[in-house]
């Protein structure tokens, strides 16, 4: 006898789709992926700003 595990990701996904609909589930998934990409981009911009500021300060001391 096959028993469905209620904690499996597939069961969770199918339950979510049946309750709110596929477009809503897909939108939620894409928004969470997009949010992580934005966090990475923000970290990269912060590091780049620090490098630019450090090089700018080094250049002003040499003059």
GUMARKOL-571234 format. One record per residue: residue number from 1; residue in three letters; x, y, z of N, C-alpha, C in turn. Coordinates in Angstrom, 3 decimals, padded with zeros to 6 digits. Each point is the difference from the previous one (the first is absolute). Last residue first. Example, Ala and Ser with C-alpha at 12.3 -4.5 7.8 and 13.67 -1.06 7.14 Angstrom:
<sites>
SITE    nr   rest       n_xx       n_yy       n_zz      ca_xx      ca_yy      ca_zz       c_xx       c_yy       c_zz
SITE     2    ser    012.850   -002.250    007.080    000.820    001.190    000.060   -000.770    001.090    000.730
SITE     1    ala    000.290   -005.720   -000.070   -000.890    001.190    000.000    000.900    001.200    000.000
</sites>
This chain:
<sites>
SITE    nr   rest       n_xx       n_yy       n_zz      ca_xx      ca_yy      ca_zz       c_xx       c_yy       c_zz
SITE    63    unk    048.728    062.647   -003.751    000.209    001.314   -000.629    000.662    000.981    000.893
SITE    62    unk   -001.440   -004.516    001.218    001.234   -000.004   -000.789    000.299    001.361   -000.589
SITE    61    unk   -004.014   -001.059    002.471    001.166    000.113    000.896    001.308    000.085   -000.750
SITE    60    unk   -004.189   -000.692   -002.238    000.050    001.370    000.518    001.180    000.189    000.944
SITE    59    unk   -000.894   -004.310   -001.852    000.415    000.925   -001.048    000.111    001.430    000.506
SITE    58    unk   -001.710   -003.387    002.831    001.415   -000.257   -000.259    000.536    000.987   -001.028
SITE    57    unk   -004.617    000.066    000.908    000.763    000.539    001.135    001.493   -000.205   -000.191
SITE    56    unk   -002.870   -001.894   -003.160   -000.096    001.457   -000.105    000.809    000.659    001.120
SITE    55    unk   -000.475   -004.653    000.033    000.924    000.415   -001.069   -000.008    001.519   -000.166
SITE    54    unk   -003.043   -001.846    003.090    001.384   -000.258    000.444    001.003    000.459   -001.050
SITE    53    unk   -004.596    000.228   -001.090    000.350    000.996    001.016    001.437   -000.181    000.478
SITE    52    unk   -001.715   -003.202   -002.970    000.143    001.294   -000.687    000.414    001.079    000.990
SITE    51    unk   -001.020   -004.239    001.748    001.235   -000.057   -000.788    000.249    001.339   -000.688
SITE    50    unk   -004.063   -000.493    002.323    001.133    000.042    000.928    001.336   -000.005   -000.744
SITE    49    unk   -003.937   -000.548   -002.510    000.077    001.367    000.513    001.184    000.150    000.954
SITE    48    unk   -001.013   -004.291   -001.560    000.566    000.812   -001.074    000.166    001.450    000.449
SITE    47    unk   -002.213   -002.980    002.897    001.431   -000.313   -000.080    000.692    000.846   -001.058
SITE    46    unk   -004.659    000.393    000.313    000.628    000.524    001.216    001.505   -000.243   -000.016
SITE    45    unk   -002.587   -001.884   -003.434    000.093    001.460   -000.174    000.675    000.632    001.214
SITE    44    unk   -000.937   -004.600    000.225    001.039    000.266   -000.992    000.196    001.496   -000.205
SITE    43    unk   -003.520   -001.473    002.788    001.298   -000.278    000.622    001.144    000.336   -000.950
SITE    42    unk   -004.356    000.324   -001.723    000.236    001.053    000.991    001.354   -000.182    000.686
SITE    41    unk   -001.478   -003.368   -002.942    000.349    001.212   -000.740    000.314    001.149    000.953
SITE    40    unk   -001.634   -003.999    001.836    001.360   -000.205   -000.520    000.475    001.244   -000.735
SITE    39    unk   -004.425   -000.008    001.474    000.906    000.039    001.147    001.454   -000.150   -000.449
SITE    38    unk   -003.380   -000.493   -003.238    000.151    001.401    000.394    000.940    000.141    001.198
SITE    37    unk   -001.180   -004.321   -001.429    000.885    000.619   -000.997    000.233    001.472    000.347
SITE    36    unk   -003.075   -002.354    002.614    001.366   -000.458    000.282    000.993    000.622   -000.975
SITE    35    unk   -004.584    000.822   -000.708    000.447    000.669    001.216    001.441   -000.391    000.326
SITE    34    unk   -002.210   -002.152   -003.563    000.387    001.359   -000.360    000.541    000.743    001.214
SITE    33    unk   -001.843   -004.278    000.661    001.260   -000.105   -000.751    000.534    001.391   -000.337
SITE    32    unk   -004.197   -000.223    002.023    001.030   -000.394    000.960    001.353   -000.156   -000.682
SITE    31    unk   -003.717    001.002   -002.709    000.332    001.129    000.870    001.064   -000.371    001.025
SITE    30    unk   -001.756   -003.366   -002.847    000.868    000.917   -000.735    000.399    001.205    000.857
SITE    29    unk   -003.065   -003.112    001.823    001.302   -000.640   -000.225    000.965    000.972   -000.674
SITE    28    unk   -004.457    001.389    000.525    000.692   -000.076    001.295    001.385   -000.588   -000.136
SITE    27    unk   -002.762    000.007   -003.818    000.411    001.362    000.351    000.765    000.015    001.318
SITE    26    unk   -001.950   -004.058   -001.334    001.133    000.337   -000.862    000.532    001.399    000.324
SITE    25    unk   -003.915   -001.390    002.174    001.147   -000.786    000.472    001.244    000.345   -000.805
SITE    24    unk   -004.018    001.933   -001.406    000.399    000.560    001.296    001.224   -000.735    000.535
SITE    23    unk   -002.017   -001.565   -004.035    000.676    001.303   -000.178    000.485    000.613    001.316
SITE    22    unk   -002.492   -004.209    000.133    001.355   -000.085   -000.543    000.667    001.367   -000.171
SITE    21    unk   -003.858   -000.879    003.785    000.150    000.058   -001.443    001.449    000.052   -000.435
SITE    20    unk   -002.197   -000.579    004.521    000.069    001.393   -000.462    000.173    000.131   -001.508
SITE    19    unk   -000.682   -004.339    002.280   -000.654    000.971    000.877   -000.009    001.414   -000.581
SITE    18    unk    002.147   -003.756   -002.173   -001.437   -000.262    000.069   -000.728    001.036    000.839
SITE    17    unk    004.731    000.200   -000.336   -000.601    000.273   -001.308   -001.509   -000.201    000.065
SITE    16    unk    002.478   -001.133    003.827   -000.010    001.454   -000.209   -000.675    000.357   -001.319
SITE    15    unk    000.659   -004.550    000.928   -001.003    000.561    000.907   -000.111    001.509   -000.195
SITE    14    unk    003.383   -002.243   -002.336   -001.317   -000.325   -000.553   -001.128    000.542    000.870
SITE    13    unk    004.416    000.500    001.575   -000.204    000.775   -001.224   -001.381   -000.245   -000.590
SITE    12    unk    001.360   -002.576    003.711   -000.186    001.402    000.397   -000.319    000.860   -001.218
SITE    11    unk    001.173   -004.430   -000.783   -001.320    000.063    000.627   -000.323    001.431    000.407
SITE    10    unk    004.288   -000.791   -001.660   -000.994   -000.150   -001.059   -001.409    000.084    000.555
SITE     9    unk    003.729    000.031    002.982   -000.161    001.264   -000.732   -001.069   -000.081   -001.097
SITE     8    unk   -000.369   -003.127    004.398    000.837    000.096   -001.193   -000.251    001.318   -000.734
SITE     7    unk   -002.248   -001.815    004.029    001.063    000.984    000.195    000.878    000.156   -001.238
SITE     6    unk   -003.668   -003.183    000.485   -000.539    001.366    000.005    001.070    001.066    000.174
SITE     5    unk    000.016   -005.056   -002.230    000.622    000.716    001.116   -000.445    001.457   -000.064
SITE     4    unk   -002.473   -004.612   -001.851    000.528    001.306   -000.374    000.534    000.680    001.250
SITE     3    unk   -000.457   -005.391   -001.263   -000.477    001.046    000.888    000.652    001.314   -000.399
SITE     2    unk   -001.145   -005.252   -002.127    000.770    001.245   -000.073   -000.635    001.045    000.899
SITE     1    unk    000.049   -005.618    000.110   -000.839    001.183    000.000    000.885    001.248    000.000
</sites>
